Amino acid sequence: MSENKKAAGGEHDTAPVSDHKRPYRGRFAPSPSGPLHFGSLVAAVGSYLDARSNDGEWLLRIEDVDQPRTVPGAADAILRTLAAFGFEWDGEVLVQSRRLDFYHAALVRLQLDGEVYPCACSRSEIAAHAPPRSVDGGLVYPGTCRAGLAGGRAARAWRLRLPDRTVAFDDRVQGRHQQNLAQAVGDIVLLRADGQYAYQLAVVADDAAQGITAVVRGVDLLDSTPRQIWLQQRLGLPTPSYAHLPVVTNAAGEKLSKQTRAAAVDASASNALLSAALDFLGQTVPAKVRTGSLSDLWRWAIAAWSVERVPALRGAFPGQRLPP
């Protein structure tokens, strides 16, 4: 939860502000677990406009490091949909599944520095001893293997040590946010038992490799940011600025996703859907722009974009009345 006061317990860190002297470089990083739906379109629009309105670059990354969740053909379909909506990205598209050696090198560095340790625990063993659920809804790791593997146990995963320390940062949309790492999430997995590298490691490594200076993404990832900042610091990487946009929900209050059967966006209705995305983000589109050409809509949106008008909400249903 965002707070204005220092959290009780543990040491306290405030993430350094990104060096704004560097040219702005943003990114959109969809996971190819299904087609592009309206919630993903909103995130793409917000990140794109923030980059272009700052005369910056906008990069694309396909986050398919979690191969069991990847749907064949989904990545190409997402790229075709973005192009049909008029998005123009800079440079080549980065694909995580082609960068496993890069993540391995980052993990080895942390191993050599003593920042990670092997873990032999199964999910059932963790559940039997875990404290209350974490901010992500998962289990806080109880630290069973922190002091070393018990006799006869073999490593299943590698975990990052998270200290009893509060990491704070200023989000450009949601405001001040802070989190005690040990209490909120516990030691996190960087290399899973199935051999897959964790999202937290991959996203930190890739943001640095691509020179990302500003991350604009959905607020569902707000609670992941403190541990990503900690991991950046452990790897000696720069910390970008962050802006977490409200996520789109269905009528039941559930985030739009493949799991909630979110429908794919229809590029033949690009003007209407882009206008709806802009409305959702607090940018009021004039009637004459809504009915004009797609290129005119983008020109207006880039010139008019204001991140200060984005509602500081966790989520909203399209069309509901938003606070001014």
C-alpha positions as CSV (number, residue, x, y, z in Angstrom):
1,M,0.0,0.0,0.0
2,S,1.2,3.5,-0.8
3,E,2.1,5.4,2.3
4,N,3.4,8.9,3.2
5,K,5.2,7.9,6.3
6,K,8.2,5.6,6.9
7,A,7.2,2.0,7.5
8,A,8.0,0.7,10.9
9,G,10.8,-1.9,11.3
10,G,13.9,-2.5,9.3
11,E,16.1,-0.1,7.4
12,H,14.7,2.3,4.8
13,D,15.9,3.0,1.3
14,T,14.6,5.6,-1.2
15,A,15.2,4.6,-4.8
16,P,17.3,7.2,-6.7
17,V,15.6,9.2,-9.3
18,S,16.5,8.3,-12.9
19,D,19.0,10.6,-14.6
20,H,16.8,12.7,-16.7
21,K,19.7,14.1,-18.7
22,R,19.7,10.8,-20.5
23,P,17.4,10.7,-23.6
24,Y,14.0,9.3,-22.8
25,R,13.6,5.7,-23.7
26,G,10.4,3.8,-22.9
27,R,9.1,0.4,-23.7
28,F,6.0,-1.8,-24.0
29,A,6.5,-5.4,-23.0
30,P,3.5,-7.7,-23.6
31,S,3.5,-11.4,-22.6
32,P,2.4,-13.6,-25.6
33,S,-0.1,-15.6,-23.6
34,G,-2.9,-14.5,-25.8
35,P,-4.1,-11.8,-28.2
36,L,-3.9,-8.1,-27.4
37,H,-6.9,-7.1,-25.4
38,F,-8.2,-3.7,-24.3
39,G,-6.3,-3.7,-21.0
40,S,-3.0,-4.3,-22.9
41,L,-4.0,-1.6,-25.4
42,V,-4.4,0.9,-22.6
43,A,-0.9,0.1,-21.3
44,A,0.6,0.4,-24.8
45,V,-1.1,3.7,-25.4
46,G,0.1,5.2,-22.1
47,S,3.7,4.1,-22.6
48,Y,3.8,5.2,-26.2
49,L,2.4,8.6,-25.6
50,D,4.6,9.3,-22.6
51,A,7.6,8.4,-24.8
52,R,6.6,10.4,-27.9
53,S,5.4,13.4,-25.9
54,N,8.9,13.6,-24.4
55,D,10.6,13.2,-27.9
56,G,11.7,9.8,-26.7
57,E,12.2,6.3,-28.2
58,W,9.6,3.6,-27.7
59,L,10.9,0.0,-27.8
60,L,9.0,-3.3,-27.9
61,R,9.9,-6.4,-25.9
62,I,8.2,-9.8,-26.1
63,E,8.2,-11.2,-22.5
64,D,8.1,-14.9,-23.2
65,V,10.6,-16.0,-20.6
66,D,7.8,-18.0,-19.0
67,Q,7.6,-20.5,-21.8
68,P,4.8,-22.7,-20.3
69,R,2.4,-19.7,-20.6
70,T,3.4,-18.7,-24.1
71,V,0.8,-19.3,-26.9
72,P,2.3,-20.2,-30.3
73,G,1.7,-17.3,-32.8
74,A,0.6,-14.9,-30.1
75,A,3.7,-12.7,-30.3
76,D,3.4,-12.2,-34.1
77,A,-0.4,-11.5,-33.7
78,I,0.4,-8.8,-31.1
79,L,2.9,-7.1,-33.3
80,R,0.5,-7.1,-36.3
81,T,-2.3,-5.6,-34.0
82,L,0.0,-2.8,-32.8
83,A,1.0,-1.9,-36.3
84,A,-2.6,-1.9,-37.4
85,F,-3.4,0.6,-34.6
86,G,-0.7,2.9,-35.8
87,F,2.0,2.3,-33.2
88,E,5.5,2.8,-34.5
89,W,8.4,1.3,-32.5
90,D,12.1,2.0,-32.6
91,G,14.7,-0.7,-33.3
92,E,14.4,-4.4,-33.3
93,V,11.9,-6.2,-31.1
94,L,13.7,-7.9,-28.1
95,V,12.5,-11.5,-27.4
96,Q,13.3,-12.8,-24.0
97,S,13.4,-16.5,-24.9
98,R,16.4,-15.7,-27.1
99,R,18.3,-14.2,-24.2
100,L,18.6,-17.0,-21.6
101,D,22.4,-16.8,-21.6
102,F,22.1,-13.2,-20.6
103,Y,19.9,-14.0,-17.6
104,H,22.2,-16.9,-16.7
105,A,25.2,-14.4,-16.6
106,A,23.2,-12.1,-14.2
107,L,22.4,-15.0,-12.0
108,V,26.0,-16.2,-11.9
109,R,27.1,-12.7,-10.9
110,L,24.6,-12.7,-8.0
111,Q,25.8,-16.2,-7.0
112,L,29.4,-15.1,-6.9
113,D,28.4,-12.1,-4.8
114,G,26.5,-14.3,-2.3
115,E,23.2,-12.6,-3.1
116,V,21.3,-15.8,-3.9
117,Y,21.2,-19.2,-2.5
118,P,19.9,-22.7,-3.5
119,C,16.5,-23.7,-2.3
120,A,15.2,-27.3,-2.0
121,C,11.6,-26.5,-0.8
122,S,8.6,-27.7,-2.7
123,R,5.4,-25.6,-2.8
124,S,3.7,-27.8,-0.2
125,E,6.6,-27.5,2.2
126,I,6.6,-23.7,1.8
127,A,2.8,-23.6,2.4
128,A,3.2,-25.6,5.6
129,H,5.5,-23.0,7.2
130,A,4.8,-19.8,5.3
131,P,3.7,-16.5,7.0
132,P,0.6,-14.7,5.7
133,R,0.2,-14.3,2.0
134,S,2.4,-11.7,0.2
135,V,1.4,-8.5,-1.5
136,D,1.2,-10.6,-4.7
137,G,-1.3,-13.1,-3.2
138,G,1.4,-15.8,-3.1
139,L,3.3,-17.1,-0.1
140,V,6.0,-15.3,1.8
141,Y,9.0,-17.6,1.8
142,P,9.8,-18.7,5.4
143,G,13.6,-18.8,4.8
144,T,14.0,-22.5,5.3
145,C,17.1,-22.9,3.1
146,R,18.6,-19.5,3.9
147,A,21.3,-21.0,6.1
148,G,22.1,-23.8,3.7
149,L,20.5,-27.0,2.3
150,A,19.6,-29.7,4.8
151,G,21.4,-33.0,4.5
152,G,20.3,-35.1,1.6
153,R,18.4,-32.3,0.0
154,A,19.1,-31.1,-3.6
155,A,18.6,-27.6,-5.0
156,R,15.3,-27.0,-6.8
157,A,15.6,-23.3,-7.3
158,W,17.7,-20.2,-6.6
159,R,16.4,-17.4,-4.4
160,L,17.4,-13.8,-4.0
161,R,18.0,-12.7,-0.4
162,L,15.6,-9.8,0.4
163,P,16.4,-7.9,3.6
164,D,14.3,-6.5,6.4
165,R,14.5,-3.2,4.6
166,T,11.8,-0.8,3.3
167,V,12.3,0.4,-0.3
168,A,10.5,3.5,-1.3
169,F,10.0,5.3,-4.6
170,D,7.9,8.1,-6.1
171,D,5.5,6.8,-8.8
172,R,4.5,9.4,-11.4
173,V,0.8,8.3,-11.2
174,Q,0.3,6.4,-7.9
175,G,2.5,8.7,-5.7
176,R,4.8,7.6,-2.9
177,H,5.0,3.8,-2.6
178,Q,7.0,1.8,-0.1
179,Q,7.4,-1.8,0.9
180,N,9.3,-3.8,3.5
181,L,10.8,-6.5,1.3
182,A,11.2,-9.3,3.9
183,Q,7.7,-8.8,5.3
184,A,5.8,-8.3,2.1
185,V,7.4,-10.9,-0.2
186,G,10.3,-12.8,1.4
187,D,13.2,-14.2,-0.6
188,I,12.1,-14.5,-4.2
189,V,12.9,-17.2,-6.8
190,L,15.2,-16.1,-9.7
191,L,15.6,-19.5,-11.3
192,R,12.6,-21.8,-10.9
193,A,12.5,-25.6,-10.3
194,D,11.4,-26.2,-13.9
195,G,14.5,-24.3,-15.2
196,Q,12.6,-21.2,-16.2
197,Y,14.2,-17.8,-15.3
198,A,11.8,-15.6,-13.2
199,Y,10.2,-12.5,-14.6
200,Q,11.8,-10.3,-11.9
201,L,15.3,-11.2,-13.1
202,A,14.6,-10.9,-16.8
203,V,12.8,-7.6,-16.6
204,V,15.5,-5.9,-14.6
205,A,18.3,-7.3,-16.9
206,D,16.4,-6.3,-20.0
207,D,15.4,-2.8,-18.9
208,A,19.1,-2.1,-18.3
209,A,20.3,-3.7,-21.5
210,Q,17.8,-1.6,-23.5
211,G,18.7,1.6,-21.7
212,I,15.1,2.1,-20.5
213,T,14.9,5.4,-18.6
214,A,11.1,5.4,-17.9
215,V,8.8,2.4,-17.2
216,V,5.1,3.1,-17.9
217,R,3.0,-0.1,-17.2
218,G,-0.1,-1.4,-15.4
219,V,-0.5,-0.9,-11.6
220,D,-0.7,-4.7,-11.2
221,L,3.1,-4.5,-11.3
222,L,3.4,-1.7,-8.7
223,D,4.1,-4.2,-5.9
224,S,6.8,-5.9,-7.9
225,T,8.7,-2.6,-8.3
226,P,10.5,-2.4,-4.9
227,R,12.0,-5.9,-5.3
228,Q,13.0,-4.9,-8.9
229,I,14.7,-1.8,-7.5
230,W,16.5,-3.9,-4.9
231,L,17.7,-6.3,-7.7
232,Q,18.8,-3.4,-9.8
233,Q,20.9,-2.1,-6.9
234,R,22.4,-5.6,-6.3
235,L,23.5,-5.8,-10.0
236,G,24.7,-2.2,-10.1
237,L,22.1,-1.2,-12.7
238,P,20.3,2.2,-13.0
239,T,16.8,2.6,-11.8
240,P,14.3,4.1,-14.3
241,S,11.4,6.3,-13.3
242,Y,8.1,4.5,-12.9
243,A,4.5,5.4,-13.8
244,H,1.9,2.7,-13.0
245,L,-1.4,3.1,-14.9
246,P,-4.8,1.9,-13.6
247,V,-5.7,-1.5,-15.0
248,V,-8.8,-2.2,-17.0
249,T,-11.3,-4.5,-15.2
250,N,-14.4,-6.3,-16.3
251,A,-17.8,-5.7,-14.7
252,A,-17.0,-8.1,-11.9
253,G,-13.9,-6.1,-11.0
254,E,-11.4,-8.6,-12.4
255,K,-8.4,-7.4,-14.4
256,L,-8.8,-8.1,-18.1
257,S,-6.6,-11.1,-19.0
258,K,-6.6,-14.4,-20.8
259,Q,-7.7,-16.0,-17.6
260,T,-10.8,-13.7,-17.5
261,R,-11.5,-14.4,-21.2
262,A,-10.7,-10.8,-22.3
263,A,-11.6,-10.4,-26.0
264,A,-9.0,-9.4,-28.6
265,V,-9.2,-5.8,-29.8
266,D,-10.5,-5.3,-33.3
267,A,-8.1,-3.1,-35.4
268,S,-11.0,-2.2,-37.7
269,A,-12.4,-0.1,-34.8
270,S,-9.0,1.5,-34.1
271,N,-10.3,5.1,-33.7
272,A,-13.0,4.2,-31.3
273,L,-10.8,1.9,-29.2
274,L,-7.9,4.3,-29.1
275,S,-10.3,7.1,-28.0
276,A,-11.7,4.8,-25.3
277,A,-8.2,4.1,-24.1
278,L,-7.4,7.8,-23.9
279,D,-10.7,8.4,-22.0
280,F,-9.7,5.7,-19.6
281,L,-6.4,7.4,-19.0
282,G,-8.0,10.7,-18.3
283,Q,-7.3,12.3,-21.7
284,T,-10.5,13.8,-23.0
285,V,-10.6,13.4,-26.8
286,P,-12.5,16.2,-28.7
287,A,-15.4,14.9,-30.8
288,K,-13.9,16.1,-34.1
289,V,-10.7,14.1,-33.3
290,R,-12.6,11.0,-32.5
291,T,-14.2,11.0,-36.0
292,G,-11.1,12.1,-37.9
293,S,-8.3,10.0,-39.3
294,L,-6.1,7.7,-37.2
295,S,-3.0,9.8,-37.9
296,D,-4.8,12.9,-36.7
297,L,-5.9,11.1,-33.5
298,W,-2.3,10.1,-32.8
299,R,-1.0,13.6,-33.5
300,W,-3.6,15.1,-31.1
301,A,-2.9,12.5,-28.4
302,I,0.9,13.0,-28.5
303,A,0.5,16.8,-28.2
304,A,-2.2,16.6,-25.5
305,W,-0.7,13.8,-23.4
306,S,-0.5,14.6,-19.7
307,V,0.5,11.9,-17.2
308,E,-0.8,14.2,-14.4
309,R,-4.3,13.6,-15.7
310,V,-4.1,9.8,-15.4
311,P,-6.3,8.7,-12.4
312,A,-4.3,7.3,-9.5
313,L,-6.5,4.2,-9.3
314,R,-5.7,0.5,-9.0
315,G,-8.3,-0.4,-11.6
316,A,-11.5,0.7,-13.2
317,F,-14.3,-0.5,-15.5
318,P,-14.4,1.3,-18.9
319,G,-17.1,4.0,-18.8
320,Q,-17.3,4.3,-15.1
321,R,-17.1,7.8,-13.7
322,L,-13.5,8.6,-12.8
323,P,-12.4,11.2,-10.2
324,P,-11.2,14.5,-11.7
